[in-house]
Amino acid sequence: MNRRKALFYHEWHTMRWILLAGCGCALVLGGIFYAYIAGIANNQEYSIYFASAQHNLGSVFSEGLVSALSRAHTVAVPVFAFMSILQFADSHSRKSREYLASLPCTQSERFAVKAAVGFGIITISCLVLSVLVLITRSRFMDIFVKWSVLLPGTQVVYANETLLHTLRSLALFWLTLLALYAIFMAVQSLVRQGPMAALIGIGATAAPWLIATAVQSVLSYIMMSDYSEIAWQEVVAAQEQYLYPMEHIKNVCGSFWGLGTGIAQGGAVGQDYIYSVAETVLVSYENMWLLFGSMAVLLIGCTILGWQANKKLDMARAGMLVPIRRVRILIGVSFGICCGLALGLFVTSALQNGNMLFFCAPGIVTAVVMSLLCIKLLKRTVK
């Protein structure tokens, strides 16, 4: 038998139950979404409200879809952490490493097969979900259109309720899940202990959002600390210049935790923005292509990183928690920065003072100490 086929069958034997679980989760999510949309479509009160009031509830289907996908992202993070531990368990076991080293296949080939199987499971699960979503759309969309066809803003609303918009949301969800799992695979390849790698992977998905949130909060404290000494109009102008763009950046950074596809009444959240047009609520996809580009770069970059890490792995040092020195420094410094930002933000919030000294002093000390401790911890040997 071809060695690549043998590797594939080995991975399939390990992950076949994960595929069944993924399809089951897709069926559950699709069923819940169907029941939610059906509940609105069959609710007489909604029908009367549409018919009697001069208010258009707007993109009912799209709002429900992006809300469901937002919650699915949050659940996917711990699920993928467990999935990566299971898939890379043989790479982190000493006995398995010795056995696999004797086989006529390279570490990079094994990683490529693992990536193909993992991405295949995610793709099949997303296809199952997409079929259910499209069935729901075909069943109930005409009802929503009939309810609001004569109300103000209907043309604007349903210009954003096309089949293309539904497919784009589903495609972005699929691409985000692939990028998320690529991060976990890359970390599992760099860190030689499954649970520790999963925790670091979770931290890697949350750190950009936490850092962006901290920066936004610090800027807000600095601007508001002197509001009594300067014109209020200047504060508002500064917020529009710095804080509102940071809100978009923060939500793009939080895509893995549902902020890239979620919606919030009257505010920008990732790809979606709720506008009020002639008493009409509608969904606009502002950051869609930015999210597509970001997820594609992460997917390709992390997959290449994991492949290179396996290709250049020194089996003599495979027992170390993180064999590559530069990776230890990167993880340690990143962890230290996050701890420093968290403490600095806590002190600034507790003192209600925008002075940068109260933010920088404890933050820098904490960052240095935690970075050194983390780097030392990552050098230890694992069994």
Disulfide bonds with the S-S distance in Angstrom:
none
